[in-house]
């Protein structure tokens, strides 16, 4: 059933309103007034075609929680728990009175993310761009010049080693066989974990000949369990369980057949789409996750486009899609794009693309603008340290796409909040200076601070 439209609540004699409890000059209060919450009420109502059942959660509550989660780098459980403690969070999400209980179960955020999809989270990013314009962080023409770069959003998986993958595959096969009622000749529950530990110790001691020998034995254990289940697969009567077992068999068979130099290798059984990406970093040679394209405004560093790129494509091949997303989200066609040397051979027409180190056709103003291309690097760093871009906890390629865009929303929210804090502080300081000029000069500083701002 569609969400109920919130009606203005009547005053309660025993409960004060939130506006009477909080400081209305707070940046979250100012930001809540800048975001068009009615848009979500109208657009997200289409996800509930049925007219029966319990009314859905308020779209403003869900959108507000997603904004706060990525602005402050919180998990689903943490943002719901902090919502109960923080009256500013509750006001931002549209509450009238202070609430003492959690508004929703944290798992509801997972279902809402799957319901709104990639288009829904792009609406969230669009509304942060509009709020940034209304707040004065960016202008209407800011998106005409953008900086683009790619980074790696790592997946929430353990570092893939052959021993760990073989042992994990054996455990998953044994568990499925137990659920299906299949009797295995041998599960290797005692021998396989011991071998996996030995492989790690031999690798640490640089005894690679012994390590490879134990690894071949461990791989053989997993293969025996796999073939034992394949022989008994016809005895499984449950169609859904049989489909799960067949999918797991295909994954484990792919794992056992892959070679060290193969492309599109399997690095996690529960996340088969993970890519191995090398960005040339000295401290981290390989990263396991998904490539993400980031587009920020040239002057302000405001995110105007963010998209996951599964399959580890060449950076130059992602430029066209990234510029198209910027135009859709901002309504402004990009005239100048500043990129690094990884975008050479992009083949994009209609936008002037300036590559780092370029000399031909450069004016002093363009050289100055191109030197600012590296300003996107600290923006990506802030999204990884202050936000949640460093590691994606959501499942599959859809989870990568949703998480990347939401991280861009969180970065924009932090920039708007910082701008509002600075603006409010400047206004308060100006009022205090005016008061200091009006009152007699023989007053002490303590007496001057007693005047309300």
BAKOL-935642 format. One line per field, with one value per residue (C-alpha): residue number from 1; x, z, y. Coordinates in pm, 1 decimal, always signed. Layout:
N
num <- (NUM	...);
east <- (X	...);
up <- (Z	...);
north <- (Y	...);
This chain:
453
num <- (1	2	3	4	5	6	7	8	9	10	11	12	13	14	15	16	17	18	19	20	21	22	23	24	25	26	27	28	29	30	31	32	33	34	35	36	37	38	39	40	41	42	43	44	45	46	47	48	49	50	51	52	53	54	55	56	57	58	59	60	61	62	63	64	65	66	67	68	69	70	71	72	73	74	75	76	77	78	79	80	81	82	83	84	85	86	87	88	89	90	91	92	93	94	95	96	97	98	99	100	101	102	103	104	105	106	107	108	109	110	111	112	113	114	115	116	117	118	119	120	121	122	123	124	125	126	127	128	129	130	131	132	133	134	135	136	137	138	139	140	141	142	143	144	145	146	147	148	149	150	151	152	153	154	155	156	157	158	159	160	161	162	163	164	165	166	167	168	169	170	171	172	173	174	175	176	177	178	179	180	181	182	183	184	185	186	187	188	189	190	191	192	193	194	195	196	197	198	199	200	201	202	203	204	205	206	207	208	209	210	211	212	213	214	215	216	217	218	219	220	221	222	223	224	225	226	227	228	229	230	231	232	233	234	235	236	237	238	239	240	241	242	243	244	245	246	247	248	249	250	251	252	253	254	255	256	257	258	259	260	261	262	263	264	265	266	267	268	269	270	271	272	273	274	275	276	277	278	279	280	281	282	283	284	285	286	287	288	289	290	291	292	293	294	295	296	297	298	299	300	301	302	303	304	305	306	307	308	309	310	311	312	313	314	315	316	317	318	319	320	321	322	323	324	325	326	327	328	329	330	331	332	333	334	335	336	337	338	339	340	341	342	343	344	345	346	347	348	349	350	351	352	353	354	355	356	357	358	359	360	361	362	363	364	365	366	367	368	369	370	371	372	373	374	375	376	377	378	379	380	381	382	383	384	385	386	387	388	389	390	391	392	393	394	395	396	397	398	399	400	401	402	403	404	405	406	407	408	409	410	411	412	413	414	415	416	417	418	419	420	421	422	423	424	425	426	427	428	429	430	431	432	433	434	435	436	437	438	439	440	441	442	443	444	445	446	447	448	449	450	451	452	453);
east <- (+0.0	+118.7	+266.8	+24.4	+50.9	+162.1	-92.6	+10.7	+2.7	-189.2	-15.8	+29.6	+7.7	+255.2	+506.4	+688.5	+747.3	+1094.1	+1114.4	+1083.9	+1365.0	+1634.3	+1837.7	+1672.7	+2007.3	+2155.9	+2286.0	+2065.3	+1756.9	+1862.6	+1937.9	+1599.8	+1433.0	+1640.6	+1551.9	+1234.8	+1084.8	+756.3	+932.1	+1001.2	+645.2	+515.3	+774.0	+824.6	+450.6	+454.3	+649.1	+332.3	+60.1	-152.9	-423.6	-444.2	-221.9	-28.9	+80.8	+446.9	+711.8	+725.8	+954.2	+1096.3	+1204.1	+1379.0	+1541.3	+1654.2	+1805.3	+1993.9	+2128.1	+2236.2	+2385.0	+2626.2	+2690.4	+2816.0	+2953.0	+2710.4	+2577.3	+2206.5	+2191.2	+2396.9	+2196.5	+1866.1	+2011.5	+2148.2	+1814.6	+1651.9	+1911.8	+1942.7	+1652.6	+1816.9	+1812.3	+1442.9	+1361.9	+1558.7	+1345.9	+1018.4	+916.6	+711.6	+758.6	+1058.9	+1035.3	+1174.6	+1153.2	+1324.1	+1117.1	+1188.2	+1387.4	+1733.3	+1650.8	+1383.5	+1660.6	+1782.7	+1436.9	+1391.5	+1725.9	+1621.5	+1280.7	+1395.7	+1688.5	+1961.7	+1715.8	+1584.9	+1928.9	+2010.2	+1702.0	+1858.3	+2179.7	+1982.0	+1810.9	+2146.8	+2262.7	+1949.5	+1999.2	+2361.0	+2243.0	+1983.3	+2240.9	+2492.0	+2753.1	+2742.2	+2592.0	+2381.8	+2690.6	+2916.6	+2846.7	+2977.8	+3334.2	+3390.9	+3679.0	+3652.0	+3848.4	+3803.0	+3872.2	+3826.3	+3543.7	+3655.2	+3406.5	+3348.1	+3538.5	+3843.6	+4168.9	+4137.5	+4387.8	+4360.5	+4362.4	+4081.6	+3871.3	+3909.6	+3824.3	+3528.1	+3397.0	+3419.2	+3231.5	+2951.0	+2914.5	+2903.0	+2636.6	+2419.2	+2456.8	+2346.0	+2040.6	+1949.0	+1992.2	+2281.1	+2532.1	+2891.2	+3164.6	+3389.1	+3343.1	+3709.1	+3587.3	+3897.6	+4168.1	+4084.8	+4102.4	+4433.4	+4572.5	+4450.2	+4639.4	+4953.6	+4939.9	+4943.8	+5232.2	+5443.3	+5383.2	+5490.7	+5808.2	+5870.3	+5863.2	+5675.4	+5734.5	+5561.3	+5292.2	+5205.8	+5191.4	+4940.7	+4743.6	+4705.7	+4580.7	+4331.4	+4207.8	+4162.0	+3947.6	+3716.2	+3695.7	+3604.3	+3319.7	+3201.2	+3194.6	+3025.1	+2739.1	+2713.0	+2662.8	+2371.6	+2209.9	+1920.7	+1805.5	+1723.9	+1346.9	+1316.2	+1340.7	+1453.1	+1722.1	+1839.7	+1874.9	+2086.8	+2310.0	+2354.4	+2450.8	+2702.4	+2846.0	+2896.8	+3080.7	+3307.1	+3380.3	+3480.4	+3706.1	+3877.7	+3938.0	+4079.3	+4450.5	+4674.2	+4686.6	+4318.5	+4097.1	+3772.5	+3883.9	+3663.2	+3776.6	+3477.2	+3207.4	+2938.6	+3046.4	+3139.3	+3133.1	+3434.3	+3716.5	+4089.1	+4198.6	+4554.3	+4582.1	+4960.6	+4963.3	+5284.3	+5111.2	+4824.9	+4918.1	+4579.1	+4231.9	+3930.8	+3604.9	+3448.8	+3568.8	+3373.1	+3365.0	+3348.0	+3261.0	+3292.9	+3254.3	+3579.5	+3567.2	+3374.8	+3445.0	+3070.6	+2973.4	+2754.8	+2794.6	+2890.9	+2853.2	+2991.6	+3162.9	+3158.3	+3406.4	+3707.6	+3672.2	+3938.8	+3902.3	+3865.0	+3567.8	+3381.5	+3402.2	+3099.3	+2867.3	+2997.1	+2935.3	+2589.0	+2501.1	+2621.2	+2394.7	+2093.3	+2138.1	+2219.7	+2031.9	+2348.4	+2567.2	+2932.8	+3155.2	+3494.8	+3613.5	+3951.4	+4091.2	+4418.4	+4625.2	+4427.3	+4152.7	+4362.7	+4177.1	+3833.7	+3662.9	+3413.6	+3272.2	+3078.1	+3279.6	+3629.3	+3836.0	+4167.7	+4412.0	+4678.7	+5010.8	+4847.0	+5030.3	+4869.2	+4601.9	+4645.8	+4602.2	+4727.6	+4373.1	+4332.6	+4670.8	+4562.9	+4235.9	+4411.2	+4647.1	+4340.4	+4253.8	+4421.2	+4167.6	+3942.6	+4192.2	+4127.0	+3752.4	+3777.4	+3988.4	+3721.8	+3454.1	+3661.7	+3758.3	+3462.8	+3207.0	+3162.6	+3328.3	+3625.9	+3425.7	+3089.2	+2879.2	+2591.5	+2559.2	+2602.3	+2647.7	+2323.2	+2462.2	+2776.5	+2569.0	+2348.7	+2634.8	+2848.1	+2571.3	+2477.1	+2840.9	+2823.5	+2507.0	+2685.5	+2978.7	+2744.5	+2557.2	+2884.8	+2983.0	+2643.0	+2654.6	+3005.2	+2891.8	+2587.8	+2800.6	+3043.1	+2757.3	+2581.0	+2910.0	+2978.5	+2630.7	+2667.3	+3009.2	+2870.1	+2585.5	+2829.1	+3043.9	+2741.4	+2637.7	+2992.7	+2982.2	+2641.8	+2690.1	+2919.2	+3289.3	+3347.4	+3178.0	+3390.5	+3410.1	+3206.4	+2927.5	+2935.1	+2900.0	+2581.3	+2395.3	+2205.2	+2308.5);
up <- (+0.0	-73.8	+205.5	+389.4	+323.2	+646.7	+782.1	+1017.6	+1368.8	+1642.7	+1948.1	+2239.3	+2592.8	+2725.0	+2438.2	+2307.3	+1936.5	+1798.2	+1675.6	+2039.2	+2151.0	+1887.2	+1761.3	+1438.5	+1321.1	+1304.5	+962.8	+944.8	+1003.9	+724.3	+492.6	+558.7	+431.2	+109.4	-1.0	-200.4	+3.3	-186.0	-494.2	-316.7	-186.5	-545.3	-733.7	-484.7	-440.2	-779.5	-627.5	-439.3	-696.0	-447.6	-249.6	+28.7	+319.9	+570.8	+456.5	+359.4	+544.4	+476.2	+176.4	+356.9	+645.6	+412.8	+199.5	+511.6	+664.8	+342.0	+330.6	+695.9	+666.7	+391.3	+517.8	+852.3	+737.2	+934.0	+879.3	+855.2	+1222.2	+1339.7	+1157.3	+1295.6	+1648.1	+1627.2	+1488.3	+1821.9	+2015.4	+1789.8	+1764.0	+1463.5	+1275.1	+1355.4	+1239.9	+919.5	+850.6	+897.0	+1256.3	+1453.6	+1807.2	+1959.9	+1917.2	+2168.6	+1952.1	+1629.4	+1327.1	+1115.3	+1129.1	+970.6	+717.8	+572.0	+423.0	+229.8	+84.5	-0.8	-183.9	-392.7	-454.0	-579.4	-780.7	-952.7	-1089.6	-741.6	-592.6	-888.5	-788.4	-442.5	-601.1	-817.8	-512.3	-341.5	-652.7	-640.6	-267.4	-335.1	-586.1	-345.5	-65.6	-285.8	-286.0	-665.6	-942.7	-1245.5	-1467.5	-1238.9	-1431.5	-1756.6	-1640.6	-1461.9	-1348.7	-1400.9	-1258.1	-1168.9	-843.3	-699.6	-456.8	-284.0	-206.8	+145.2	+93.5	+245.0	+52.7	-198.6	-163.0	-323.9	+8.7	+151.3	-164.7	-184.7	+182.7	+163.1	-146.3	+31.8	+334.4	+118.4	-73.9	+244.7	+392.5	+79.8	+75.5	+439.3	+362.2	+70.0	+276.7	+66.7	+233.3	+132.5	+130.8	+315.5	+404.8	+500.1	+790.9	+991.4	+724.5	+503.8	+769.6	+888.3	+534.4	+479.7	+790.6	+674.9	+336.7	+507.9	+736.4	+453.1	+245.2	+538.6	+579.3	+200.5	+169.9	-159.1	-267.1	+43.0	+7.0	-348.5	-248.4	+33.2	-199.4	-461.0	-191.6	-64.3	-419.2	-459.1	-143.6	-281.5	-617.4	-454.8	-260.4	-579.9	-781.0	-497.6	-498.0	-879.6	-873.2	-628.7	-777.8	-934.1	-584.8	-489.5	-530.0	-416.0	-732.7	-555.6	-354.5	-664.3	-849.8	-563.7	-569.6	-948.1	-922.1	-648.3	-851.7	-1150.2	-932.3	-768.5	-1105.1	-1237.7	-934.9	-977.6	-1352.2	-1341.8	-1401.0	-1245.5	-1566.6	-1660.3	-1706.4	-1513.5	-1233.1	-937.6	-621.7	-391.2	-403.4	-262.4	-492.5	-831.0	-1008.2	-816.2	-1038.4	-967.7	-1046.7	-1049.1	-1028.7	-997.7	-626.8	-444.1	-116.0	-266.8	-580.0	-637.2	-522.6	-541.9	-612.6	-878.7	-1076.2	-1007.8	-1227.2	-1036.0	-1184.1	-976.2	-1056.5	-1145.8	-883.8	-588.0	-598.9	-583.6	-712.3	-1022.5	-1148.5	-1004.5	-1159.0	-1106.3	-1404.7	-1371.9	-1572.1	-1518.2	-1845.9	-1983.1	-1836.1	-2176.6	-2258.2	-1948.5	-2034.0	-2263.7	-2008.4	-1729.3	-1926.1	-2025.3	-1659.4	-1564.8	-1828.5	-1712.5	-1343.2	-1373.1	-1687.9	-1811.9	-2099.1	-2006.4	-2223.2	-2070.1	-1905.4	-1733.3	-1702.8	-1641.9	-1895.7	-1844.6	-2064.6	-2381.4	-2683.3	-2537.5	-2867.7	-2711.1	-2931.9	-2839.4	-2522.3	-2506.2	-2317.2	-2172.2	-2069.5	-1805.0	-1967.1	-2283.0	-2456.3	-2795.2	-2811.9	-2448.2	-2333.6	-1997.8	-1857.2	-1973.0	-1828.6	-1495.9	-1508.3	-1606.8	-1311.4	-1089.4	-1227.3	-930.0	-695.5	-747.5	-568.2	-215.4	-289.0	-356.0	-41.8	+167.9	+23.5	+131.7	+478.6	+582.0	+372.9	+283.8	-58.2	+71.8	+97.6	-45.9	+183.3	-64.9	-274.8	-648.8	-930.6	-835.1	-484.7	-636.7	-848.2	-556.6	-309.7	-546.6	-611.5	-242.6	-153.2	-391.6	-212.4	+122.9	-8.6	-134.7	+196.5	+384.6	+156.1	+199.5	+577.9	+592.5	+380.9	+605.2	+921.1	+785.8	+675.8	+1013.6	+1196.8	+978.8	+1048.3	+1424.7	+1422.8	+1229.2	+1481.2	+1772.0	+1610.2	+1561.2	+1923.3	+2039.4	+1852.8	+1994.5	+2365.0	+2586.7	+2552.2	+2928.7	+2934.0	+2991.3	+2732.8	+2966.1	+2975.4	+2597.0	+2551.2	+2758.7	+2474.7	+2268.3	+1910.8);
north <- (+0.0	+352.9	+568.2	+789.7	+1161.8	+1324.8	+1568.6	+1851.5	+1708.9	+1885.0	+2024.7	+1787.4	+1919.5	+1662.4	+1668.1	+1974.6	+2010.3	+1948.6	+2307.1	+2418.1	+2185.9	+2238.5	+2531.4	+2642.9	+2783.5	+2431.5	+2326.8	+2015.8	+2231.7	+2466.3	+2174.0	+2011.6	+2329.3	+2321.2	+1965.5	+1906.8	+1621.8	+1635.2	+1498.6	+1168.7	+1152.4	+1169.9	+964.1	+682.5	+630.2	+455.0	+164.3	+57.8	-21.4	-216.3	-34.9	-294.3	-379.6	-174.5	+175.3	+192.0	+387.8	+760.6	+833.4	+1138.3	+914.8	+668.3	+939.6	+1126.5	+813.5	+734.7	+1091.4	+1083.9	+736.8	+833.4	+1185.7	+1054.3	+716.6	+497.1	+146.7	+65.8	-29.1	+268.3	+535.0	+401.2	+386.6	+741.8	+864.9	+778.1	+978.7	+1284.4	+1533.7	+1701.3	+1371.0	+1334.5	+1687.5	+1627.0	+1316.5	+1503.8	+1424.4	+1677.1	+1539.2	+1365.4	+986.9	+736.6	+424.4	+324.7	+430.7	+122.1	-197.8	-153.0	-427.1	-195.9	+19.8	-285.0	-344.9	+23.1	+34.3	-264.0	-108.2	+232.8	+92.9	+291.7	+547.0	+621.8	+687.1	+913.5	+1117.3	+1147.5	+1278.5	+1522.6	+1670.3	+1728.2	+1915.4	+2133.0	+2191.8	+2291.5	+2550.4	+2689.7	+2706.5	+2888.0	+2611.0	+2582.9	+2792.6	+2707.7	+2706.2	+2500.6	+2179.4	+2330.6	+2251.8	+1920.3	+1702.6	+1326.7	+1038.4	+673.2	+493.8	+146.2	+74.2	-242.9	-516.2	-642.5	-969.5	-1133.2	-1122.8	-1407.6	-1691.0	-2032.5	-2215.7	-2001.4	-2031.7	-2412.1	-2455.2	-2219.2	-2398.9	-2734.4	-2599.4	-2459.2	-2785.7	-2993.1	-2764.2	-2789.1	-3167.3	-3182.5	-2968.1	-3194.2	-3512.4	-3644.8	-3875.8	-3798.8	-4059.4	-3818.1	-3451.4	-3384.0	-3171.0	-3264.5	-3284.1	-2983.7	-2704.8	-2844.4	-2838.1	-2481.4	-2370.5	-2548.7	-2374.9	-2035.1	-2128.1	-2270.3	-1956.3	-1738.9	-1948.3	-1924.2	-2303.1	-2290.4	-2649.2	-2780.8	-2514.4	-2617.9	-2983.6	-2914.0	-2684.9	-2961.7	-3197.3	-2939.3	-2880.3	-3255.0	-3271.7	-3003.0	-3178.3	-3511.2	-3354.3	-3183.1	-3505.9	-3693.7	-3442.8	-3448.8	-3826.8	-3793.3	-3482.3	-3678.9	-3781.4	-3418.6	-3372.3	-3010.1	-2798.1	-2479.6	-2659.2	-2844.8	-2515.0	-2376.2	-2685.1	-2664.5	-2297.0	-2375.4	-2664.4	-2432.8	-2179.4	-2439.8	-2601.1	-2258.3	-2212.9	-2549.9	-2496.0	-2142.2	-2084.5	-1813.1	-1604.2	-1637.0	-1332.7	-1281.9	-1510.8	-1599.1	-1417.2	-1472.3	-1738.0	-1509.3	-1220.5	-1372.0	-1030.8	-893.9	-766.3	-754.0	-397.2	-264.3	+116.5	+131.6	+218.1	+138.9	+54.5	-150.8	-341.1	-504.5	-407.6	-637.2	-462.6	-243.0	+59.3	+379.5	+691.2	+1021.8	+1362.4	+1681.8	+2049.3	+2223.0	+2498.9	+2358.6	+1982.9	+1909.7	+1563.1	+1592.9	+1237.8	+900.0	+557.0	+207.8	+45.6	-335.3	-537.1	-307.5	-111.5	+120.3	+470.8	+633.4	+411.3	+533.1	+903.3	+913.9	+751.6	+975.3	+1296.2	+1174.2	+1115.4	+1465.6	+1619.5	+1414.5	+1491.6	+1862.2	+1960.9	+2133.2	+2021.5	+1994.2	+2212.7	+2135.3	+1815.3	+1778.4	+1426.0	+1244.7	+1053.1	+734.0	+881.0	+905.4	+771.6	+843.9	+928.5	+1173.8	+1449.3	+1760.7	+1830.9	+1979.2	+1721.0	+1836.5	+1565.6	+1614.2	+1709.2	+1839.6	+2126.3	+2173.4	+2444.1	+2549.6	+2910.6	+3042.1	+3022.1	+2661.2	+2566.3	+2712.5	+2519.3	+2196.4	+2223.8	+2201.8	+1858.1	+1692.1	+1858.5	+1556.0	+1330.4	+1468.7	+1459.6	+1087.3	+1052.5	+1226.4	+998.3	+698.7	+821.1	+1037.3	+848.0	+481.0	+458.9	+260.0	-64.3	-165.1	-388.3	-429.5	-744.0	-781.2	-533.7	-359.1	-304.1	-150.6	+88.6	+198.1	+235.7	+445.2	+701.2	+719.0	+790.9	+1087.6	+1206.1	+1186.3	+1392.1	+1665.7	+1671.3	+1721.4	+2010.4	+2179.0	+2136.2	+2284.1	+2579.9	+2639.2	+2617.7	+2876.5	+3102.2	+3086.0	+3147.7	+3453.5	+3594.8	+3542.6	+3708.8	+4004.5	+4046.7	+4037.1	+4305.7	+4527.4	+4477.9	+4552.9	+4885.9	+4980.0	+4898.7	+5114.8	+5039.6	+5011.4	+4669.2	+4360.9	+4080.9	+3856.6	+4113.1	+4149.6	+3771.1	+3780.2	+3954.7	+3696.0	+3641.0);
